[in-house]
Amino acid sequence: MRHFIVKAIIASVLIFVGVGGGVYVGTALSNRATPLGISPEMFTNSSYLKRNEKFPDYKLTEYKSANEVSITTLTKESPTLLFFLSTSCDACYHLATFIRNAVAGNLHDDIQIVLIFDAGDLTDSTYYPDSLIIPNARTFITERRAQILEDGLNVMPSVVGLDKENVIKFIMSGYNRMINADFINRYL
């Protein structure tokens, strides 16, 4: 009986080590497949938009001015990160803080950051919170409610990476701390 118990314990330990080792090796290999640990497919996309398709050509109004510009005009200048934010969204504050403190300073010089708010959010300039400001980002307002019907970008925050041809390179619905400057520089 004693030999049976010893064999059972040894077998249990070997099974535990084998399963644990398999999980460890599998995780290591999956991270090696994507050297940065992330890829565009890993982000949640709750919109109607798809990667490698053109982004709708919205008209935007620059905040605190009457300048109107289209998305296509913006992206012709340089690759663009569109941040769809709301002043009443906690996740938006966390994302803006993270981008400001850990990402923006490490982006390639030609990548521009564009913050887009619903016109209703920013009708009173005193309502625009400093905590959503990202240095060197351009801020625009638009009538988002109508555009949500077209693009389905109704989750706040949402981030869309566009190349110079206005093609979507990645979409992130919600806030995911996995997004970083290396990822953005690689895909834009």
Secondary structure as UniProt FT lines:
FT   HELIX           2..33
FT   TURN            35..36
FT   HELIX           40..42
FT   TURN            51..52
FT   STRAND          59..62
FT   TURN            63..64
FT   STRAND          68..70
FT   HELIX           71..77
FT   STRAND          80..85
FT   TURN            87..88
FT   HELIX           90..98
FT   HELIX           99..103
FT   HELIX           104..106
FT   TURN            109..110
FT   STRAND          112..118
FT   HELIX           119..122
FT   HELIX           125..127
FT   HELIX           130..132
FT   TURN            135..136
FT   STRAND          138..142
FT   HELIX           144..151
FT   STRAND          158..162
FT   TURN            164..165
FT   STRAND          167..173
FT   TURN            177..178
FT   HELIX           181..187
//
